[in-house]
Amino acid sequence: MLTFLFLPFHGIGHFNGLFGVARALQKTHRVVFAAHGYFRQHVESKRFEFRTLASYPFGLGLEGWIHETKKSGYPLLRNIIDRWTDRVYHERMAELAKLVGELKPLHVLVDVQQATDVVVLKAIDPKLRVSVVSIPPPYLLIPGLPPVNSTSIPGDSDEAYRKSLHDINAKVGRQKKKYFGMDDRTMVDRRLRKNGMMHLKEVYPSLITFAVKDVDQYILTYKEFDFHHPYFDKFHYVGPHFDDERPVGKIMSKEKKLIYCSFGTVPSERNIPGFLSMLKEAIAGLDYELIVGSKSNWVDQTEVLSRAYIFITHGGINSVHDAIRFRVPMIVYPIDPNYDQNGNSSRVVYRKLGLRGDLDNETAEGIRRKLADVAELGKNFEALNTSRYTIDIFIKMLL
């Protein structure tokens, strides 16, 4: 049986967003996930094969974290040595070469946030079929296009674009000073030159360390949801695919109008308990039922959303996809400004699928107004035409 190998990034959401396509492939192929051992239980609970990796993607600034985890002596010195000797790259190369030699995969799917694995895999076997998968919209920084980590929408000034470039350059400058010139991006460029692979480097900068080109890239969101740019026409927008067989459509509660609130699986230092208290104050005496999902209070999100009236969310892309699937209008309170939550909230607002709030400056009265206003937006989901994104089309692309 031919094998598909998935290399997801370090985060539960990155795995969850791939389980749908992996399940479809599993009907006719062997499917293997490979990552840090922390994710073994989660993956195997979904009945997928898992391989533990002891190495890490290179060029992502993980050297310091690795030595902190190992409680190494002189961690800064070791970090600098690792960067200049390419230790993380060589360890990754050795482990992935062994894994690829054993599995002989038909196709390797690499998470966009660890796209440097493409460099490693192509060095192992230039003929190996390797593609990149991204669950959120692209991280590229293109003039005139709002960055995916910003609250800007099309037509706004390029201030957010310029700020993102400034932040990247400032980080590069700090790292060059700290690591004697060997920042993350320089480390990746050096390896590309050594491997003769500069053609793999994107022409546009990216919010993440390395963006790859000249390989197939599958974007697991709806093209109609994203902001359009002609440069994105080279990407394959294949839509999200879900690992269950629930019917698409909303089953409304017959009793009170259900509000579902969840801020995802990643721990946050934001004052979410304070917001939840304010939310309960806002709906007191109104015809609403509230269900709150969290890491300590797990709920079946798809089951709850299938009968929800309004979804209050942090704007993680998997949660947004679930809301679109069940046509539940959203109030988005982004809690992480670094990646895609701000940009997802901008797309929700721009497509009139919901509203955005500020978690730190919200009031009970503000929540009440948003609850009243957002319900009117439920009719706008039909414009996305999600039915054309079938799993069969995606599978044919991968074979």
N, C-alpha and C positions, 0 to 999 in steps of 0.2 A: 504494500500500500504506500503510495507516494505521500511525502510529508510536507506540511506547511509549518514553518517555525516563526513564532511571534516573539519579538523582543520589545515588550512594553516599558515605558518609563516608570520610575519609582513613585507610584501613587495608585490607590485603589480605583479611582475614577478612570485611569488610563487602561486598566484591565477591563473594567465593566463596559467601557465603550467598545471593546473589541470582541466581547463574548458572543454577540449576535452573529457576526460574520464567521467567527470560529465555529459556532454551533452548526451553521449551514455547511461549512467545509467538512466538518466531522462526519457527515453522512457518507462521504465517499473517500475521504483522505484521513491520514493520521495528522493530528494537530498537537503541537507541542508549544507550551509557553516556557520561556527561560528568563529568570530574573533572580533577584535577591531572595534568599530563603524565607524572608519575612512574609512573602506572598504565597507560599506553598499551600497553606491551609485554605486560603480563599479560593485559589484556582482549583485545587482538587475537590473542594466542596461543590464546584460547578461541573465536576466529572470531566476535567481536562487533564492531560498529562503535563507534568511540570518537571523542569530541570533547574536545580539550584546553581546559580553562578556566583563564584567567589570574587570575580573581577568586576570592574565598573567601567562605564563608558569614559573615554578620555576627553580632555578639553572642556569639561563642564565645571571645573573648579572644585572637584570632589576631594582633592588631595588632603586638604585640611580636615575635612569631615572624617576621612578614612583614618587619619592618625589620632583624631580625638576619640573615635570609636575604639580603636585599638589601645588607647592610652599610651601612645608611643612617647618616649622621651625626646625632647627637643623637636616638637612638632613643626615649628616654623622652618627650622633647618631641613628637616626631612621633606617638607613640602617643596622647598626650593630645589633640593636635589632631585626629587621625583619629577618636577617640571623640566629640569634641564637634561635629565637622562631618559625622559619619556617612559618612565617605569609603568605608569597606568596603561599606556598604549600597548606596551609589550606584554603585560599580563593579560590584557583583554585579547590580544592577538592569539596568544597561546591557548587560552581557554575556548575561544570561539572556533579556532581551527580544529581543536579536538571535537567539539560538539558538531560542527559541520561535517567533519570526516565520519563521525558515527551515524548521524541522521541522514546525510546526503539529501538535504531538503530540495524539493522542487522549487520552492519560493520562500524567501525570508522577508517578513514584514517588520520594519523597524519604526518605532515611535519617532515622530518628528523631533521631539525634545532630546533625543539621543542620536541624532543623525550622524554623529561621528562614527557610529558603528558601521555605517555604509562604507566609510574609508577602510575600516578594518576588514570587513567582509570582502571587499573588492581586492584587497591586498592578498587575502587568502586564496581567492579564486576569481579572477576577472570575469569568468563566464557565468558565475553564480547569479541567478536572478534575484535581485534585491529591490524592494520598493519601500517607499516611506508612507506611513499612515498618520494622519492628523485628525483628531476628533474635533478640536476647535478650528475656527477660520485660520488662514495663514498668518504667521508671525512676521512677515516681511514688512520692511519700512520703505514705502514708496511715496514720493511727493504727491500731494493731492488726495491721498487715501488715509483716512483716520487709522492710526495704529490700533491693534486689537487690544492693547492694554489701556486705551483711553476712553473717555466718555464722549468724544467728539462724534459727529455724524457728517455724512457728505454735505459739502457746502460750507462747513466751518473753515476757519483759517488753518494754516499749517502749523500752528503753535504746538500742538500735541506731537506732531512729527518731529519738529525741531527739538522739543524737549526730550523725546526719546533718544535722538541722536546724541544730544548733549549728555544725557545720563550714561549712555554706552561709553562715550569717550572719557567721561569722568571715571567710570569703573576701570577702563583700560589703563588710564593714568595711575590710579591707585595701585592696581596690580603690578604694573611695571616697576613702580617704586618699591613695592613690598617684596617682589620676587626677582629683582635685578633684571628686569626687562622681559621676563617670560610670563606674560599675561595669558589668559585662556585662548584668546583669538590668535595671538602670535604662535602659540603652541600648535594649534590646529593648522595654521598656514605653513608652518615649518614641516609638519608631517605630510601635508599635501604636496609640497615641493619635493620632499625626499621620495615620496611614492610616485611622483610624476602624475598627480591627480588634480592639478589646479583646475582642470575643466569641470570638476564636481562642485566647485564653489559658486554659490549664487552671485549674480551681478548686483543684487540689492542687499543691503545690510538687514540683519534680523534681530529681533528682540532676544532670541536665544543665541548661544555662542556661534553655532554653525548651521547654515541653511544649505541644503544640497540641491543640485540640479542634475540634469541628464540621467535621471532615473524616474520611473513612474511615481507619481505622488497622488494618493487617494485622500480626499478630504471628506470626512464622515459627518458632514452637515449638509443642509440644503443650500443650493446655490442661490435660491430666492431669498434665503434668510441673510446671507452674507452681503457685504457691500461689494459692488462689482468694480473690477478694474480689468482692462483688456489683458494685462499680463497674467491674470489668473485663469485665462482660458486654456492654458496648457495643463492645468490641474484637472484631475478627475473628481468632480463632486458626485459622490455616490450615496449621500444621505446617511443618517444613522440607522442602525439595525439592532433590533432588540432581542434579548435572549429569553423570550417567552412567547406564548401563543395567545396572548390576550387580544381581543378584537380592538381595532383602532376606532375610537369614538368615545364619547363621554356618557356615562350612566349617572344621572343626577341623583343625589340623595333625595328621598321622599320626605325627609323631616327638615331639620334646619339646614341652612346653606353652609356647606363645609368649607372652612378655610384650612389649608394645609400649609404649615410653615416648617422649613428645613434649611439649614445653612451648611449642608454637606458633611463630608467625612473627615476633612482635614481640620485638626485643632486650630483654634484662633484665639488671639489675645484680645479681640474686640469684645465690647460689653454686650454680648448676646443675651445673657440673663436679664440685664436691664431693659433691653428692647422687648423681650418676651413679656416682662411685667407690664410694660407700656401697651403692648398689643392686647393683653387681657383686659386692661383698663379701657382700651378703645372700643372693644366689642361688648363690654358689659351692658346688659339690658337690650342688646340687639339680637336679631334673629340669626345668629351665627353659631356654629359648632367649630371648635378649634382642635386640630390634631397637630402636635409638634413632634417632628422626627429629629433624632440626633444620634450620635455615636453611642450614647448611654441609653437611649430610648429608641431602639430600632423599630421601624415600621416598614411595611411593604409599600414603597413609594408608588409603584405602578398601580397597585390596588386602590390606594387612597386617592390618587389623582384621577382614576377612572370615575370617581363620583364627587370630585372636588368642584367647588364654585370659583375659588380664587387660590392661587399659589403664591406664597411669600417665600422668596428664595434668594440665595447669595449670587445666583447667576452662573454657577458651574454649567458647562456645556451639556453634560448628560442630563442635568435637571431641566434645562431649557428644552432639550429634545423631548423629554417626557411630557412637559407641559404642552408642547406643540402637538405631540401625538394624541393627547386627550383633549386638546383645544381648551385649555384652562388659562385664562388671562393671568398675567404675572405682575407682582410688585417686586422689583429686583433691588436688593440692598447689597451691592458688592462689598466684600470684606477683604479681598486680596488685590492690591493695585498692580501687582507685578506681571500677571499673565493675562488671561482672557476674560475675567469676570466683568471688568469695566466695559470692554468691547462687546461682550455678549449683551449686557444691559443696553448699550447703545443701539444694537440691532433690534432688540425687543421693542424699544421705544420707537425707532425709525419705522419699523414694520407695523406699528400700532397693535402689538400683541400684549402690551402691558405698560407699566409705569416704572420709574426709577425713584428710589428714595436714598436718603443719606442716613446711615445707621447712627452716626454720632450726633446728629442734630434733629432727629425726628421727635415728634410730640404725639401724644395720644390723639389730639384733634387732627393732626396731619395724617395719621394712619386712617382715621375715620373717613376723611375726605377721599383719600386714595381708594379705600375699599368701595366707596360709592361710585367713584369715577371709573375704576378699572373694569367693573363688570360689563360696561357697555362695549368693551373691546373684543369680546368673545367672537363676534361675527367676522373678525378680520382674518381668522386662521385659514379660511377657505382659499385665500389668494396664494398660499404657498404651494398648492398643487403637489403635496407630498406623495401622492399615489404613484407617481412615475418613478420613484426611487425603489425599485424592486431588488430583492436580494439576488435573484437570478442574474440580473444584469451585472451586478458587482462580481459574482462568482465567475462569470464568463471572462471578465477582465483579468481575473487573477490566475486563470488556468492557462 
